């Protein structure tokens, strides 16, 4: 039985036997820092001069190997994933330097600031309460999912644009590519009993949908709908829950609920915050309540 480091080395040394045109490619293992400072082992395959290379995360494959899966079969699966990724989303790396092309690939994501502080030191971002608005571009986006990359300050230099220009274009593009979706909890999740007036705010793909709270006018429109203020519960980076304020509402109890869900249900890499926020009609911003 190979240890995890031995498994990674074996994959790196033998994976090119399972892909097309191996003599033109290189394989390397990289430590990839994901959201909330989660570190994963990623495999990159491609030509050395390529700016963009697919990353295949290997930790789940190692778990399959530990549970008895054949090593050759695993390598065959990894090779197939790589070939599919190249066929489904060929990336013209020459366009990466062309901002007129990249502009339409931009979007923003809302994440926890403290959990991502180190990663964000070299990235354009905005602070909102304990959160950060980060900016990304998608290399692949279709019905099967999305592959994206965090934009760094060096990208702004390459494109010859300012942070303000990035923010403006990304915010306009995000709302266009990821339209908001606001529904009562029971409509989106019929199997769950909301136990009261509870709404889910996300986007139509349900991916990185917490950022919809920053779409112009969406919170004020909801406030008009319910004729009052409401609490915002950060369910995950993919959605938030909106709870209309009522007499006797207990934000501390809502905060404990969010913390418990984060500890027991939400994946570490998808946690947004333990805080509860409050929105009052007409204020156009949300604020921490607890």
C-alpha positions in Angstrom: 0.0 0.0 0.0 1.5 3.3 -1.1 1.5 6.3 1.3 -0.2 9.5 0.0 3.2 11.1 -1.0 4.2 7.8 -2.8 0.8 7.7 -4.5 1.2 11.3 -5.7 4.7 10.6 -7.0 3.6 7.4 -8.8 0.7 9.3 -10.5 3.1 12.1 -11.6 5.6 9.6 -13.0 3.1 7.4 -14.9 0.1 9.4 -15.8 1.5 10.4 -19.2 1.2 6.7 -20.2 -2.6 7.2 -20.1 -3.0 10.4 -22.2 -2.7 11.2 -25.9 0.5 12.6 -27.3 2.5 12.1 -24.0 5.8 13.2 -25.6 4.4 16.7 -25.9 3.3 17.0 -22.3 4.6 17.4 -18.8 2.9 16.3 -15.6 3.5 17.9 -12.2 1.9 17.7 -8.7 1.0 21.1 -7.1 -0.3 22.1 -3.7 -3.4 24.1 -4.5 -5.0 26.4 -2.0 -8.7 26.5 -2.3 -11.4 28.6 -0.6 -11.0 28.9 3.2 -7.3 28.0 3.0 -8.1 24.3 2.2 -5.0 22.7 0.6 -5.5 20.0 -2.0 -3.1 17.9 -4.1 -3.6 18.9 -7.8 -2.2 17.2 -10.9 -1.4 19.5 -13.9 -0.8 18.1 -17.4 0.1 20.1 -20.4 2.8 21.7 -22.5 5.3 23.8 -20.6 4.5 27.0 -22.3 0.7 26.8 -21.7 -0.6 29.6 -19.4 -3.7 27.6 -18.5 -3.6 23.9 -17.6 -6.5 21.8 -16.2 -6.0 20.8 -12.6 -7.2 17.3 -11.5 -7.5 17.0 -7.7 -6.1 13.6 -6.5 -7.1 13.3 -2.9 -10.4 11.5 -3.7 -8.5 9.1 -6.0 -6.1 8.2 -3.2 -9.0 7.4 -1.0 -10.3 5.1 -3.7 -6.9 3.4 -3.9 -6.9 2.9 -0.1 -10.3 1.3 -0.3 -8.9 -1.3 -2.8 -9.3 0.3 -6.3 -6.7 -0.9 -8.8 -3.9 1.6 -9.3 -3.9 1.1 -13.1 -7.6 1.6 -13.3 -7.3 4.9 -11.2 -4.6 6.2 -13.6 -6.9 5.3 -16.5 -9.7 7.3 -14.9 -7.5 10.3 -14.3 -6.3 10.2 -17.9 -9.9 10.1 -19.1 -10.8 13.1 -17.0 -7.9 15.0 -18.4 -8.8 14.2 -22.0 -12.5 15.1 -21.4 -11.5 18.4 -19.9 -9.4 19.2 -22.9 -12.1 18.2 -25.4 -14.9 20.1 -23.5 -13.0 23.3 -22.8 -10.1 23.9 -25.1 -8.4 27.1 -23.9 -6.8 29.4 -26.4 -4.0 30.7 -24.1 -3.2 33.5 -26.5 -6.5 35.1 -25.6 -5.6 35.2 -21.9 -3.5 38.3 -22.6 -6.4 40.0 -24.4 -8.6 41.9 -21.9 -11.3 42.5 -24.5 -11.7 38.7 -24.5 -11.2 38.1 -20.8 -13.7 40.8 -19.7 -16.7 38.6 -20.7 -15.3 35.7 -18.5 -15.1 37.7 -15.3 -17.2 37.2 -12.2 -17.1 37.9 -8.5 -17.4 35.6 -5.5 -18.2 36.3 -1.8 -15.9 34.5 0.7 -14.8 34.7 4.3 -12.0 37.3 4.7 -10.1 35.8 7.7 -10.1 32.3 6.3 -8.6 33.5 3.0 -6.5 36.4 4.2 -3.1 35.0 3.2 -4.3 34.1 -0.3 -5.9 37.5 -0.8 -2.7 39.5 0.0 -1.8 39.5 -3.7 -5.3 39.8 -5.1 -7.7 42.6 -5.8 -10.6 42.4 -3.3 -13.1 44.4 -1.3 -13.9 44.0 2.4 -17.6 43.9 3.5 -18.1 43.2 7.2 -16.1 40.0 7.8 -16.4 39.0 4.1 -14.4 39.7 1.0 -15.5 40.1 -2.6 -12.9 38.3 -4.8 -12.7 38.3 -8.6 -12.3 35.3 -10.8 -12.4 34.3 -14.5 -13.9 31.1 -15.8 -11.8 29.0 -18.2 -14.7 26.5 -18.6 -18.4 27.0 -18.0 -21.2 24.8 -19.2 -24.0 22.6 -17.9 -21.5 20.2 -16.4 -19.8 22.7 -14.2 -17.2 25.4 -14.1 -13.5 25.7 -13.8 -12.2 29.2 -12.7 -9.1 31.0 -11.5 -8.6 33.7 -8.9 -7.5 37.0 -10.4 -4.2 38.4 -8.9 -2.6 41.8 -9.1 -0.2 40.6 -11.7 -3.2 39.9 -14.0 -4.2 43.5 -13.8 -0.7 44.5 -14.8 -0.8 42.1 -17.7 -4.2 43.4 -18.9 -3.3 47.0 -18.3 -6.4 47.8 -16.3 -7.1 49.2 -12.8 -8.8 47.5 -9.9 -11.8 49.8 -10.4 -12.2 48.7 -14.0 -12.0 45.1 -13.0 -14.7 45.5 -10.3 -17.0 47.4 -12.7 -16.7 44.8 -15.4 -16.9 41.8 -13.1 -20.0 43.0 -11.3 -21.9 43.7 -14.6 -20.8 40.4 -16.0 -21.7 38.3 -12.9 -25.3 39.4 -12.8 -25.7 38.7 -16.5 -24.1 35.2 -16.4 -25.5 34.2 -13.0 -29.0 35.7 -12.7 -30.4 35.8 -9.2 -32.9 33.3 -7.9 -35.1 34.1 -4.8 -37.6 31.5 -3.7 -39.3 30.4 -0.5 -37.4 27.5 1.0 -40.1 24.9 0.4 -40.1 25.7 -3.3 -36.4 25.0 -3.8 -36.1 22.2 -1.2 -39.5 20.5 -1.0 -38.0 17.8 1.2 -37.2 20.3 4.0 -39.6 21.9 6.4 -38.7 25.5 6.8 -40.6 25.9 10.1 -41.6 29.5 9.3 -41.1 32.2 6.7 -37.7 31.4 5.1 -36.3 32.3 1.7 -33.3 31.1 -0.3 -31.3 33.7 -2.3 -28.8 32.2 -4.8 -28.3 32.3 -8.5 -29.9 30.1 -11.2 -26.9 27.7 -11.1 -26.8 27.5 -7.3 -23.0 28.0 -7.6 -21.2 30.8 -5.7 -24.7 32.2 -5.2 -24.1 34.0 -1.9 -22.7 36.9 -3.9 -26.2 37.7 -5.1 -26.7 39.8 -2.0 -24.5 42.4 -3.7 -26.6 42.7 -6.8 -28.1 46.2 -7.1 -31.6 46.5 -5.7 -32.2 42.9 -4.8 -32.2 43.3 -1.0 -34.3 46.4 -1.2 -36.8 44.7 -3.5 -37.1 41.8 -1.1 -37.7 44.4 1.8 -40.5 45.9 -0.3 -42.0 42.4 -0.8 -42.1 41.6 2.9 -42.6 45.2 4.0 -39.8 45.3 6.5 -36.3 44.4 7.5 -34.8 40.9 7.5 -31.9 38.8 8.7 -29.4 37.3 6.3 -28.1 33.8 7.3 -24.9 32.8 5.4 -25.8 29.3 4.6 -22.7 28.7 2.4 -20.7 30.4 -0.4 -23.5 29.1 -2.7 -26.6 30.7 -1.1 -27.9 32.7 1.8 -31.2 32.4 3.7 -33.4 35.5 4.3 -35.5 35.5 7.4 -38.1 38.4 7.8 -37.8 40.3 11.1 -40.7 39.8 13.4 -41.4 41.1 16.9 -39.4 38.9 19.3 -36.9 37.8 16.7 -33.7 36.5 18.3 -30.6 37.2 16.2 -28.4 35.4 18.8 -30.4 32.2 18.3 -30.1 32.5 14.5 -26.4 33.0 15.0 -26.1 29.8 17.0 -28.1 28.0 14.3 -25.6 29.2 11.6 -22.6 28.1 13.7 -24.1 24.6 14.3 -24.9 24.1 10.6 -21.4 25.2 9.6 -19.9 22.7 12.1 -22.0 19.8 11.1 -23.4 20.2 7.6 -21.4 22.6 5.4 -18.1 21.4 3.9 -15.1 23.4 5.2 -14.3 24.8 1.8 -17.9 26.2 1.4 -18.3 27.9 4.8 -19.0 31.7 4.3 -19.4 33.0 7.9 -20.7 32.3 11.4 -22.3 35.8 11.6 -25.9 36.8 11.0 -26.5 40.0 9.1 -29.4 42.4 9.1 -30.9 44.5 6.3 -33.2 47.5 6.9 -35.3 48.8 4.1 -33.7 51.8 2.4 -30.2 51.5 3.9 -28.8 49.7 0.7 -26.2 47.8 2.7 -26.3 44.9 5.1 -24.6 44.8 8.5 -23.5 42.3 11.1 -26.2 41.8 13.8 -24.4 39.2 15.8 
